[in-house]
């Protein structure tokens, strides 16, 4: 019925993390109503234009990384993902890509697209100094990080080989605040809302591994300890998310740190659950070894 659809829309907007103006625009668009435009100050227009341009550049960078992965240059990254048993469908679903060998290919591509150094400096995709311009990400499998509206706001990269750091994330930008973002929440929120279950794991590949096994409600912090802001984001989706970190000592330490973070902000109806895996290092390994049913059990 119409009233039921309206209730569903209102519930969904509650956890989409819209600002008030964004929520109004979303509801108006669904209802076919044109809202009067509010006048912005010159500074607000400048900030909005910058955010819009950065999102545009990130989208192009994500497509570039994906195309590189599927090219001869991306063979190393594609072999890694194939070794993790990821299908073409999964690679496309998550927009996975590959950053080349650090020769400035992405920089030259974006300059050719018409963006100047002033704006490219703001993206966090490049290092610029007196010696020149360098791609921040190179020889890495790339994970686009999206907001709840499926806009690319940053990237994570997993190095191919033994170089350090193993994982590297975009720096903070006007569109990316990693303390607030949960990887894959854009995909996981609908499934989590339906299943009334949200799993918080440690890393990108754990999320993708679970999705590969039909568990579509997993998210992860971005390579750091779970923050208070990320816990609050998870609570917008379900009342008691389940933390499922790696079974090694590092995973146990991550669980302890998350307890320290959540205790001061616990409130009626909101908490965290914990699952500790035995017989495998991480959720992806457990699923491969014991299967989906045992994992859910």
C-alpha positions as CSV (number, residue, x, y, z in Angstrom):
1,X,0.0,0.0,0.0
2,X,1.0,3.6,-0.3
3,X,1.2,4.1,3.4
4,X,3.4,1.1,3.8
5,X,5.8,2.3,1.1
6,X,5.9,5.7,2.8
7,X,6.8,4.1,6.2
8,X,9.5,2.0,4.5
9,X,11.0,5.2,2.9
10,X,11.0,7.0,6.3
11,X,12.7,4.0,8.0
12,X,15.3,3.8,5.2
13,X,16.1,7.6,5.4
14,X,16.6,7.2,9.1
15,X,19.8,5.1,8.5
16,X,21.0,6.6,5.2
17,X,23.1,9.2,7.1
18,X,21.7,12.1,5.1
19,X,22.1,15.6,6.3
20,X,18.8,17.4,6.7
21,X,19.0,19.1,3.3
22,X,20.0,15.9,1.6
23,X,17.1,14.0,3.2
24,X,14.7,16.7,2.1
25,X,16.0,16.5,-1.5
26,X,15.8,12.7,-1.5
27,X,12.2,12.7,-0.2
28,X,11.2,15.4,-2.6
29,X,12.7,13.6,-5.6
30,X,10.8,10.4,-4.7
31,X,7.6,12.4,-4.4
32,X,8.1,14.3,-7.6
33,X,8.3,17.7,-5.9
34,X,10.7,20.4,-6.8
35,X,12.1,22.2,-3.8
36,X,12.9,25.9,-3.9
37,X,16.7,26.5,-4.1
38,X,18.2,28.1,-1.0
39,X,20.7,30.8,-1.6
40,X,24.2,29.8,-0.6
41,X,27.0,32.1,0.4
42,X,30.1,32.4,-1.8
43,X,32.0,30.2,0.6
44,X,29.3,27.5,0.7
45,X,29.2,27.5,-3.1
46,X,33.0,27.1,-3.3
47,X,32.9,24.2,-0.8
48,X,30.1,22.5,-2.6
49,X,31.8,22.8,-5.9
50,X,35.0,21.4,-4.5
51,X,33.2,18.4,-3.0
52,X,31.3,17.8,-6.3
53,X,34.6,17.9,-8.3
54,X,36.4,15.6,-5.9
55,X,33.6,13.0,-6.1
56,X,33.7,13.3,-9.9
57,X,37.5,12.7,-9.9
58,X,37.2,9.8,-7.5
59,X,34.7,8.1,-9.7
60,X,37.0,8.5,-12.7
61,X,39.9,7.2,-10.7
62,X,37.9,4.1,-9.7
63,X,37.0,3.4,-13.3
64,X,40.7,3.9,-14.3
65,X,41.9,1.4,-11.6
66,X,39.2,-1.1,-12.7
67,X,40.3,-0.8,-16.4
68,X,43.9,-1.2,-15.4
69,X,43.1,-4.4,-13.5
70,X,41.6,-5.9,-16.6
71,X,44.5,-4.8,-18.8
72,X,47.9,-6.6,-19.2
73,X,49.3,-4.2,-16.7
74,X,47.0,-5.4,-14.0
75,X,47.9,-9.1,-14.4
76,X,49.6,-9.3,-10.9
77,X,46.5,-7.8,-9.2
78,X,44.1,-10.0,-11.1
79,X,46.0,-13.1,-10.2
80,X,45.9,-12.1,-6.6
81,X,42.1,-11.7,-6.7
82,X,41.7,-15.0,-8.6
83,X,43.8,-16.7,-5.9
84,X,41.3,-15.4,-3.4
85,X,38.6,-17.1,-5.4
86,X,36.8,-13.9,-6.5
87,X,34.7,-14.0,-9.6
88,X,34.4,-11.3,-12.3
89,X,30.9,-10.5,-10.8
90,X,32.3,-9.9,-7.4
91,X,35.2,-7.9,-8.7
92,X,32.7,-5.7,-10.6
93,X,30.3,-5.5,-7.7
94,X,33.0,-4.0,-5.4
95,X,34.7,-2.0,-8.2
96,X,38.1,-3.6,-7.5
97,X,41.0,-2.3,-9.5
98,X,44.8,-2.1,-9.7
99,X,47.2,0.8,-9.4
100,X,50.2,0.5,-11.8
101,X,53.9,0.7,-11.1
102,X,54.0,4.3,-9.9
103,X,54.8,5.9,-13.3
104,X,52.2,8.7,-12.9
105,X,49.7,7.1,-15.2
106,X,46.7,8.2,-13.2
107,X,48.0,11.7,-12.9
108,X,48.5,12.0,-16.6
109,X,45.0,10.6,-17.3
110,X,43.3,13.0,-14.9
111,X,45.3,16.0,-16.3
112,X,44.2,14.9,-19.8
113,X,40.6,14.9,-18.4
114,X,41.1,18.6,-17.7
115,X,41.9,18.8,-14.0
116,X,44.7,21.0,-12.8
117,X,47.2,20.5,-10.0
118,X,45.3,22.7,-7.6
119,X,42.3,20.4,-7.5
120,X,44.3,17.2,-7.9
121,X,46.2,18.1,-4.8
122,X,42.9,18.0,-2.8
123,X,42.1,14.4,-3.9
124,X,44.8,12.7,-1.7
125,X,45.7,10.6,-4.8
126,X,49.0,12.2,-5.4
127,X,52.2,13.3,-3.7
128,X,53.4,16.7,-4.9
129,X,56.7,18.3,-4.0
130,X,59.7,20.1,-5.5
131,X,60.8,16.8,-7.2
132,X,57.5,16.3,-9.1
133,X,54.2,14.6,-8.8
134,X,53.8,10.9,-7.8
135,X,50.8,8.6,-7.6
136,X,50.1,7.8,-4.0
137,X,49.0,4.3,-4.8
138,X,51.1,2.0,-6.9
139,X,51.5,-1.8,-7.3
140,X,48.3,-2.2,-5.2
141,X,45.0,-3.9,-5.6
142,X,42.5,-1.1,-5.1
143,X,39.3,-1.0,-3.1
144,X,37.0,2.0,-3.7
145,X,35.5,3.2,-0.5
146,X,31.9,4.5,-1.0
147,X,29.5,6.5,1.1
148,X,25.9,5.3,1.7
149,X,24.9,6.9,-1.6
150,X,27.4,4.8,-3.6
151,X,29.7,7.7,-4.3
152,X,33.4,7.0,-4.2
153,X,34.9,9.0,-1.4
154,X,38.3,7.4,-1.0
155,X,40.4,4.3,-1.7
156,X,42.2,1.5,0.1
157,X,45.1,-0.3,-1.5
158,X,46.7,-3.7,-0.7
159,X,50.3,-4.0,-1.9
160,X,51.4,-6.8,-4.1
161,X,54.5,-8.2,-2.5
162,X,56.2,-7.6,0.9
163,X,56.4,-3.8,0.9
164,X,55.1,-1.9,3.9
165,X,52.5,-0.8,4.7
166,X,50.5,-3.8,3.6
167,X,47.3,-1.7,3.4
168,X,47.2,2.0,2.6
169,X,44.2,4.3,2.7
170,X,43.4,7.7,1.3
171,X,44.2,10.6,3.6
172,X,41.4,12.8,5.0
173,X,39.8,15.0,2.3
174,X,36.7,17.3,2.1
175,X,34.7,14.2,1.1
176,X,36.5,11.5,3.2
177,X,36.5,11.1,7.0
178,X,37.8,7.6,7.7
179,X,36.8,7.7,11.4
180,X,33.1,7.8,10.4
181,X,33.1,5.5,7.3
182,X,32.4,1.7,7.4
183,X,33.6,-0.1,4.3
184,X,30.7,-1.7,2.3
185,X,27.9,0.0,4.3
186,X,26.5,1.1,1.0
187,X,25.9,-2.5,0.0
188,X,25.4,-4.0,3.5
189,X,22.7,-1.7,4.9
190,X,19.7,-3.0,3.1
191,X,20.6,-6.7,3.7
192,X,21.4,-5.9,7.3
193,X,18.1,-4.1,7.8
194,X,16.2,-7.1,6.4
195,X,18.2,-9.7,8.3
196,X,18.4,-7.5,11.5
197,X,22.1,-8.5,11.6
198,X,25.3,-6.6,10.8
199,X,28.8,-8.1,11.1
200,X,31.8,-5.9,11.7
201,X,35.0,-7.5,10.7
202,X,38.6,-6.3,10.3
203,X,39.3,-5.8,6.6
204,X,38.3,-5.4,3.0
205,X,38.9,-9.0,2.0
206,X,36.9,-10.4,5.0
207,X,33.9,-8.3,3.8
208,X,34.3,-9.4,0.2
209,X,34.9,-13.0,1.2
210,X,31.6,-13.1,3.2
211,X,29.7,-11.5,0.3
212,X,31.1,-14.2,-1.9
213,X,29.4,-16.7,0.4
214,X,26.1,-14.9,0.3
215,X,26.6,-13.0,3.6
216,X,25.8,-9.5,2.3
217,X,25.7,-7.7,5.6
218,X,29.3,-7.3,6.6
219,X,31.3,-4.1,7.0
220,X,34.8,-3.1,8.2
221,X,36.6,-0.1,9.6
222,X,39.3,1.2,7.4
223,X,42.5,-0.4,8.6
224,X,42.3,1.1,12.1
225,X,40.6,0.3,15.4
226,X,36.8,0.6,15.4
227,X,35.9,4.1,16.4
228,X,33.0,5.6,18.3
229,X,31.7,7.3,15.2
230,X,31.7,4.0,13.3
231,X,29.9,2.2,16.1
232,X,27.3,5.0,15.9
233,X,27.0,4.5,12.2
234,X,26.4,0.8,12.7
235,X,23.7,1.5,15.3
236,X,21.8,3.4,12.7
237,X,21.3,0.1,10.9
238,X,20.9,-2.5,13.7
239,X,20.7,-2.3,17.5
240,X,23.4,-4.9,18.2
241,X,26.1,-5.4,15.5
242,X,28.3,-8.4,15.8
243,X,32.1,-7.9,15.9
244,X,33.9,-10.8,14.2
245,X,37.6,-10.0,14.2
246,X,40.5,-12.2,13.3
247,X,41.3,-15.1,15.6
248,X,44.9,-14.2,16.2
249,X,46.3,-12.0,18.9
250,X,46.0,-8.9,16.8
251,X,42.3,-9.6,16.3
252,X,41.8,-10.1,20.1
253,X,43.5,-6.8,20.7
254,X,41.2,-5.2,18.2
255,X,38.2,-6.6,20.1
256,X,39.5,-5.3,23.4
257,X,40.1,-1.8,21.9
258,X,36.5,-1.9,20.5
259,X,35.2,-2.7,24.0
260,X,37.0,0.3,25.4
261,X,35.5,2.5,22.7
262,X,31.9,1.2,23.1
263,X,31.6,1.1,26.9
264,X,31.4,4.9,27.4
265,X,28.7,5.3,24.6
266,X,26.5,2.3,25.5
267,X,22.8,3.2,25.7
268,X,19.5,1.5,26.2
269,X,18.8,-0.8,23.2
270,X,22.3,-0.4,21.7
271,X,25.2,-2.7,22.3
272,X,27.8,-5.0,20.5
273,X,28.1,-8.7,20.3
274,X,31.3,-10.6,19.8
275,X,32.2,-13.8,17.9
276,X,35.7,-15.4,18.2
277,X,36.6,-17.8,15.5
278,X,38.4,-21.0,16.2
279,X,40.3,-23.1,13.7
280,X,41.0,-20.3,11.2
281,X,42.8,-16.9,11.2
282,X,40.0,-14.8,9.8
283,X,36.3,-15.0,8.5
284,X,37.5,-15.6,4.9
285,X,39.6,-18.5,5.9
286,X,36.9,-19.9,8.1
287,X,34.4,-19.8,5.3
288,X,36.7,-21.6,2.9
289,X,37.6,-24.2,5.5
290,X,34.2,-24.9,7.1
291,X,31.5,-23.3,4.9
292,X,28.7,-20.8,5.3
293,X,26.4,-22.8,7.6
294,X,29.2,-23.4,10.2
295,X,30.1,-19.7,10.0
296,X,26.5,-18.6,10.6
297,X,26.2,-21.1,13.4
